Each structure stands twice: as structure tokens, then as C-alpha cells.
Amino acid sequence: MNVRKRILSVIAAAAMLGSACFSAGVPLDTFTAPVAISASAEGEFTCDVTETGVTITSYSGSATSLEIPDTLDGKPVVAIGSRVFRDHTELESVVIPKGVTSIGLQAFYGCSNLSSVTLPEGLRTIVRKAFYNCTSLIEITIPKSVDDINDDQSLGYSDNGAIPGFTIYGKAGTAAETYANTNGFTFIDTGNSREKGTLSIRDTYPTVYCLGNEIPLPDDTQIETTNVGAERTCTWYRGRSTDGMSEQIESPDAAGDYTLLVQVAETDAYTAAEALVDVHVQEHQFVEGICQVCGGYEDGIGARLAGNSLSLNGNIGVNFYMELDDGVLADSGAYLLFTYANGTTKKVLVQEARVDTQTAAGKTYYVFPCEVAAKEMTDTILAQMHLSDGRTGKRYAYTVKQYADYLLEHTEEQPAYEKAAPLVRAMLNYGAYAQLNFQHSLITLANANFSESEKSVEQVTAQTLEAYRNQTVQQSDFVKLEGASLSLDSQTTLRLYFSCQGDAAIEDLRFFWGEQALTPQKSGNFYCVELSDIAAKNLGTAYTVRVTCGEASLDVQYSAMAYGYHVLQRDVSATRTQALKDTIAAMYLYYQAAKDYFA
């Protein structure tokens, strides 16, 4: 059994597909310093570049909320130079990136509307008057890594003296507390405060996690709180102690021991707090796309291909059966993207697939159909899950022929395969003749594994289709049936062409297919109506189209096989080639196999 299990048997019903129109046998038209570096739409930075990194020396921009980039010209930003953002009064918030170790003289001097500053762990020095005259900045969190804050009004001062109520958050015993006490500012210890709630984090958490997965922090295990719901963030470091926390990483990138820094943001229930947790990370153990340790999906986004089936439900194609986690299911913008060999694509939203599901062994599988034309049975279909946040999953490749061949090779394993085998053989044979007729992807034909006798369609002649010949009245004093064609694309469509007779104009005529009103479209000198989605088993069905003009009406009966008769009974010509006739013959045998399958 293939790892990608064929979990479901053939779905059912058959349709003939192609890729062109025929009308009575005739195809219808058918890096030096200093250097100015652009840092996105937020403005332009001028930098001094050394071997160790980039120091920003000036900024020209007008962003109100600014995230300073962590790299410029491919090198890490390590310092904010003197007076870089001085008097940028438009600035309201700024995020200084990880990697910056120094903020220079008067770097943000006079940014009077700056009210939010995020400083990175790893920052070491805040130089004189770095945030002088930032009158809207009334609080700031200083990382424990900062060991040098210049006492000459680096923070919390303006031309009017100390800023009223200026508060510093930080770890007790660090430069942050020393600066606050020296200058008479309020200091809040983010490591031990219990003013608003109780937070305790275990020193060791023995649960084993898998490489690359986000580590959940459930309230009832790793974090025990008097109130539930604190907003938490996690930062990974290598090693088991603070001495080993020299390298910060986004997530574990190798199996081994890690230190996880857990930070709880200030909320109504908590003041800011943080603690260290030791976690062991191991490699994933994937079995059929799911990790046996953590339960995560191999593609990393929460989706896996559980199986395929051949779609014979009116159209030719492959159904992709996807197992999806709750995150994917809740994403209203998530979709499976099919990419065809010719580069065209088709999106199937997860929300659409949710209405078509299959259940097997207690699991729910979501069905994503991908239809192809008959000539495309050997073409590779690519399928990839896309989430609305831009993440993508594993890309899968499949062909109609690949599944059909599998079915024919395993007919003894499932009764449903054995029953469908004749229909599948006829479908592949039809696909091969369509390839030859349209000169499409001829390296491998859909019926390449067949014997010569299995490929033959010589037994099908015009006489074979005589019974489907249209014998009904096709003309009245107000309308006349001029001809027919088949559109053999991703669905089977029979087109009928009419002309107006006498004094009748097209505005006077109404067309109906049962209870369905049809809208005629101008096609050359004629008017065309379409009968769509005809399943293979119904190719011989004579459908009635009623045309009315006032009180008068005319019923016209026509079938797809009637069209086939007219192709076969005429001589070979430049447009009515033998390849076309062979395709029609193979289509007829496909139709007969579909009738037998559903009998």
C-alpha cells in the first residue's frame, strides 16, 4: 500500500472531457560606507558599515510607527548613532531591533510625540540625552542586559526638568533600578512583582517537544496562576542557564536542551514578569505526515494529504482528501491551490471543501476536487495549501493516470476497484486519443500500458451510432436548428445553434431546457444555447430544448452522441481528421462503459 493511502474507493459516475469544440466535425475557433540604504516605504537610512555590522547615522522619513530593520544591505544593525531621529516629532512608537547594543547621543532628542519605545534584550548602552525632551514618553521597560545608562538625563527629562510620573520597568539589581533610584523615578521590578496577581513558573518542565513546533504554555501545567488569561510570549535560547543564553533563536533548530524565556505582559491581572524554563527538544517522528510525539503535521501548517481518489462524478479528475487541524479550518481565507501543467491555477477554499467531507476510521477528510480535460490525464497536477497569513504547506503532485493505473493494478484488493476497472480503461483510452487529436503531451499516452487490441476503436462506426441520429423536426416558421457542437473542456457541454426564420427576431424567442431558461449567445450568423454538465452515462440521452415565439413553440431533441454520429458518417477531411474520428469513437466506448457501470 502506498504511504498516501487510497482511503476511499472510486467516487462514482463518469463524464467525458476534452479541450476543444467540434461543430459537425469542423473545429470552431478554437555593499561602502557611508551609504544611503532604502529601508522600505518608511524612509531612507544612512549608515556606517564595519565588519561587525551597521550603525545607523541618519534617517529621512515620516513614519509615525517605526520598526527599525534588523539588517541593512545584508548586514546586522548593531547601533543607533548620534541624533539619528532628533526632532522627528511625527514618531509615536518605535521598535528597536534585536542586535542593537547601543543607542547614541541625543538619538531620539525632541521626539515629543514618542509614547512607546521597545528596547531589545541584548542592548548594553543608552548614551546621554538619548530620549531627552520626549515629553510623551512617561514609561519604559529596560532590558536586564543594559549595564550603562548615562546619568546625564538619558531618560525621563525635558527642558522643564524631570517628566512627572516617569516610570521605569526592569529587573531588580540592574542598571535600570540604579538609574531610577538615582533620579527619583518610580521603579517596578518586573521579575518579582506580585502587585496585581500571582505568577509561578516551574524551573523544569520535563515534557518532550519536537523540533520546530511552537511550545504551548498551558495554565494548568507550566504556568500556574491565580488568574487565567495572562498574555504570554516565549523566547528561545540555547543552553540550560542564563550563561548559555547568548544566542536567541526564533524556535528550536536542532534537537537538544534549550532555555525558554517565558514573559508575561502586564494586564489587569498581572504586572510584567518573566522566568526561565528548561525544555528538551527532540526530532519529529513522522508517520504518514503526522508526528507520533507531538501530533504536529509534517507540513508545519496543519494540513496533510490523506489520500486520493479518481473522480468519475460527471467530470474527469482527482479528488484530494485532506486532513486539517482546527487552525486551518478556522481560517476563512485558507485554500488549496491547484496548478496545472500549462501554468493555470484553481483555488478551492477550505470553507467550500467543508461541505464535502468523507469519514473513515473516525477521522474526517475534506474533499478538494481537481478536474482536467481528457487530453490532460497524464499532466501533473500540483496541490498546495495556502493560509491567509501567507504560510504554505507541502506541495503534492499527482496525475489522473497515476491513480487510474493504481486502481487497475489493485482490482483484486477492493471490489469497488474491480467494478470500476472497465470504465477506467475506457476513460484512459479516450484520454489517449484526445492527446493524439490535440497533439498534447505525447511522450506518455494515457493508454500506454494497454495492448493493441485494448487500444483499438475500429469497431465503432457511424452505423454503430445510427440509433442516436436525430430524427425530430428541427425547423418551424420562426426558428431553425442549424447545427451542434461539443465543448470538451472541464465539463461536457452540448451546444445547439439556431437561426431566426420569417419575421422572427432573436428578441422574440425564448429557449428552455426543462424548467431552466437558456440565454442565447451570438455565434457568427447563429445563436447558440448550451446544455452543460452532461455526465458520460448521459451522452446518449436526447435532451429537449423548447423554443417559443409568442404562443408558438418548437421542441428540438438532440444528444451528444447524435453529434458523434454526424462526425463519423462524414468523410475524412482537413478539419475532420481520422484522429478526430478516433476520439469520437473512443468517447462512445467511454459512454457505453459508463452506462454499464451505473446499470
C-alpha positions, -999 to 999 in steps of 0.1 A, spaced: 0 0 0 13 34 -9 21 57 20 -5 80 7 -33 56 12 -61 52 -12 -85 55 17 -116 57 -4 -127 39 -34 -137 54 -67 -163 80 -61 -187 73 -90 -202 84 -122 -184 93 -154 -181 123 -178 -162 127 -210 -139 157 -211 -117 172 -238 -104 206 -247 -120 220 -278 -152 224 -297 -164 204 -327 -192 215 -349 -204 189 -373 -169 176 -374 -154 211 -380 -134 227 -351 -148 261 -340 -123 290 -335 -109 273 -314 275 470 -1 307 511 10 303 534 39 287 558 43 260 547 21 223 556 19 202 525 21 165 524 14 147 506 43 113 501 28 85 526 25 92 540 60 121 561 48 158 561 40 187 553 64 223 564 60 248 540 77 284 534 86 293 498 79 320 478 96 329 441 97 307 436 128 276 454 115 258 486 107 255 518 127 226 540 115 237 576 112 207 594 98 170 588 89 148 606 65 112 595 67 78 604 82 66 572 98 45 575 130 51 539 140 86 527 131 101 493 133 138 498 126 150 470 104 174 444 119 195 443 88 205 468 61 223 460 30 225 424 42 244 433 75 230 434 110 221 467 126 242 469 158 238 506 169 217 537 166 241 566 161 240 602 174 210 624 167 196 599 141 159 606 150 163 641 166 132 663 163 112 637 144 81 649 161 59 626 139 72 595 157 47 580 181 61 545 186 94 528 177 107 493 179 145 489 181 155 455 167 173 426 183 210 430 178 213 467 186 237 471 216 240 509 218 217 540 215 237 571 208 239 607 219 205 625 215 194 597 193 157 605 199 161 640 213 130 661 208 106 633 196 78 650 216 51 626 205 70 594 211 50 575 237 61 539 231 96 525 228 105 488 226 141 481 236 156 447 227 172 422 251 209 425 243 210 463 244 240 474 266 243 512 265 219 542 265 240 573 259 235 609 272 202 626 264 192 597 241 155 603 249 157 639 261 126 661 255 104 630 247 76 645 267 50 619 258 72 590 269 61 585 305 72 549 310 97 525 295 109 489 300 146 485 302 161 450 295 183 434 321 211 434 295 215 472 298 245 479 321 253 515 312 227 543 313 244 577 312 232 597 342 231 630 323 193 630 316 193 600 292 157 592 301 127 610 317 138 646 313 128 676 292 137 713 292 112 716 322 131 691 343 120 655 352 89 643 334 61 639 360 52 602 368 81 588 347 82 551 354 109 525 346 102 488 344 131 464 348 149 437 368 159 445 404 197 450 408 202 461 373 212 494 357 175 502 352 169 502 390 201 522 397 191 549 372 155 551 386 167 554 422 194 580 413 169 602 395 139 597 418 118 579 392 93 551 400 108 516 395 88 485 391 105 451 393 92 430 365 108 398 379 93 397 413 62 419 414 31 405 428 10 437 430 -17 426 406 -16 388 407 4 357 414 27 340 388 48 309 394 67 290 367 83 257 373 121 256 370 120 224 349 93 212 325 101 176 316 77 172 287 94 163 255 87 186 225 95 182 189 119 202 167 103 232 151 69 231 168 57 261 188 57 251 225 23 256 242 23 270 277 -9 257 293 -20 274 325 -26 241 343 10 227 338 39 250 330 24 283 343 3 283 375 -16 315 381 -43 329 403 -60 343 372 -62 327 338 -55 346 306 -23 365 310 -8 374 277 24 354 272 53 354 248 82 330 246 118 335 235 141 305 229 178 304 239 204 277 236 216 261 269 202 255 303 212 286 322 214 324 318 251 320 310 240 299 280 216 325 267 240 342 243 221 331 212 185 338 207 166 319 182 130 320 169 124 283 176 145 252 182 166 245 151 182 213 164 174 186 189 188 191 224 183 211 256 171 247 255 162 275 278 128 290 272 123 326 285 86 330 294 74 366 296 40 376 308 29 411 297 12 435 320 -26 430 321 -54 438 345 -44 406 364 -6 408 363 24 430 363 51 421 338 70 390 348 94 365 333 110 332 342 132 305 327 121 270 318 143 241 307 129 221 278 143 191 259 136 191 222 138 160 200 134 153 164 99 147 150 88 111 143 65 114 113 43 86 102 22 93 72 26 131 78 18 132 115 44 133 143 39 105 168 53 126 197 37 160 194 9 153 169 20 180 146 16 179 109 47 174 87 39 204 65 40 227 95 7 245 89 -18 219 99 -27 200 68 -18 167 52 -28 147 22 -45 116 34 -54 101 1 -67 105 -34 -95 91 -55 -103 91 -91 -133 114 -97 -157 99 -121 -186 121 -109 -195 137 -142 -160 151 -148 -126 135 -151 -102 145 -123 -86 136 -90 -101 142 -56 -76 153 -29 -86 141 6 -70 165 32 -69 161 70 -69 196 85 -64 209 120 -86 234 138 -64 263 128 -67 257 91 -105 250 94 -109 284 113 -90 303 86 -117 318 63 -90 326 37 -73 293 36 -74 274 2 -59 246 -17 -42 258 -48 -41 235 -79 -15 243 -105 -19 227 -139 9 218 -164 1 248 -185 5 272 -156 -31 279 -149 -43 277 -114 -75 269 -95 -83 278 -59 -106 257 -37 -114 274 -4 -113 252 27 -147 267 36 -160 252 3 -144 218 10 -161 217 44 -194 210 28 -180 179 11 -164 155 36 -158 118 40 -153 100 73 -131 69 76 -118 52 108 -132 80 129 -114 108 110 -129 135 88 -114 142 54 -121 173 34 -125 167 -3 -109 191 -28 -118 182 -65 -95 189 -94 -109 185 -128 -89 180 -160 -96 177 -197 -94 143 -213 -61 152 -231 -46 162 -197 -49 128 -179 -11 124 -179 -4 160 -169 9 166 -134 -14 184 -110 3 203 -82 -16 209 -50 -5 231 -20 -24 245 10 -22 283 15 -32 301 47 -43 337 48 -11 348 67 9 338 37 22 304 50 21 275 27 22 237 32 38 208 15 33 206 -23 18 174 -36 19 162 -72 -5 137 -89 -19 127 -122 -52 112 -132 -33 84 -150 -13 77 -118 -44 69 -98 -61 51 -126 -31 28 -131 -30 21 -94 -67 12 -95 -62 -12 -124 -32 -28 -107 -51 -34 -75 -85 -46 -87 -82 -78 -66 -79 -57 -34 -112 -40 -35 -145 -49 -51 -151 -13 -60 -119 -12 -80 -128 -43 -99 -162 -29 -107 -148 4 -119 -120 -11 -140 -138 -13 -174 -149 23 -170 -114 34 -161 -98 16 -190 -123 33 -214 -115 66 -198 -78 62 -203 -83 51 -239 -104 81 -246 -78 103 -230 -50 89 -252 -70 95 -284 -77 131 -272 -40 136 -267 -33 124 -302 -61 145 -317 -49 177 -299 -12 168 -302 -9 173 -264 18 157 -242 26 128 -265 56 115 -246 33 93 -225 -2 84 -236 -29 77 -211 -33 41 -225 4 34 -228 1 2 -207 -27 -12 -230 -23 -39 -256 -30 -30 -292 -64 -47 -291 -74 -28 -259 -65 4 -277 -85 -3 -308 -116 17 -316 -121 4 -352 -153 -13 -342 -171 20 -337 -185 34 -370 -213 57 -380 -236 27 -382 -228 20 -346 -242 54 -336 -271 52 -361 -296 48 -332 -286 82 -318 -292 100 -351 -316 129 -346 -348 122 -363 -370 150 -348 -384 181 -366 -357 208 -365 -374 237 -382 -405 259 -379 -416 291 -395 -398 311 -368 -366 292 -359 -343 265 -374 -317 243 -358 -286 248 -379 -261 225 -361 -244 213 -329 -210 211 -313 -195 196 -282 -173 216 -258 -150 191 -242 -132 212 -216 -135 207 -178 -171 197 -183 -192 183 -211 -213 209 -228 -236 204 -258 -241 235 -279 -270 239 -303 -270 266 -330 -302 283 -342 -312 309 -368 -344 330 -369 -369 324 -396 -395 346 -412 -402 378 -394 -390 365 -361 -361 382 -343 -340 367 -315 -357 391 -290 -389 372 -298 -376 338 -290 -373 321 -256 -353 289 -250 -359 263 -223 -342 231 -211 -368 216 -189 -376 243 -164 -343 260 -170 -343 292 -192 -314 293 -216 -298 326 -227 -288 325 -264 -254 340 -274 -245 353 -308 -221 330 -326 -213 340 -361 -245 341 -380 -263 320 -355 -274 320 -319 -261 293 -295 -275 278 -263 -256 255 -240 -266 223 -222 -239 219 -195 -225 193 -171 -236 162 -191 -223 131 -174 -207 104 -196 -236 80 -188 -260 105 -203 -241 112 -236 -267 92 -255 -297 110 -239 -317 131 -263 -323 163 -244 -353 185 -254 -349 222 -260 -381 241 -264 -381 273 -284 -411 296 -281 -422 326 -301 -454 340 -286 -478 312 -284 -460 290 -309 -433 266 -299 -408 240 -313 -393 211 -295 -358 201 -306 -342 169 -294 -305 163 -296 -278 142 -278 -241 143 -277 -240 110 -295 -261 125 -323 -233 149 -328 -209 120 -327 -229 102 -354 -225 132 -378 -187 133 -373 -183 95 -380 -206 94 -410 -187 120 -430 -155 115 -449 -121 124 -436 -111 160 -445 -85 186 -434 -106 195 -404 -125 162 -399 -93 142 -394 -90 105 -386 -77 115 -352 -109 134 -346 -130 104 -357 -110 81 -334 -115 104 -305 -153 103 -311 -152 65 -313 -133 63 -280 -157 87 -265 -186 64 -275 -169 34 -258 -164 55 -227 -201 64 -227 -210 27 -231 -187 18 -201 -203 45 -180 -238 31 -188 -228 -4 -178 -211 9 -146 -243 26 -135 -267 -1 -147 
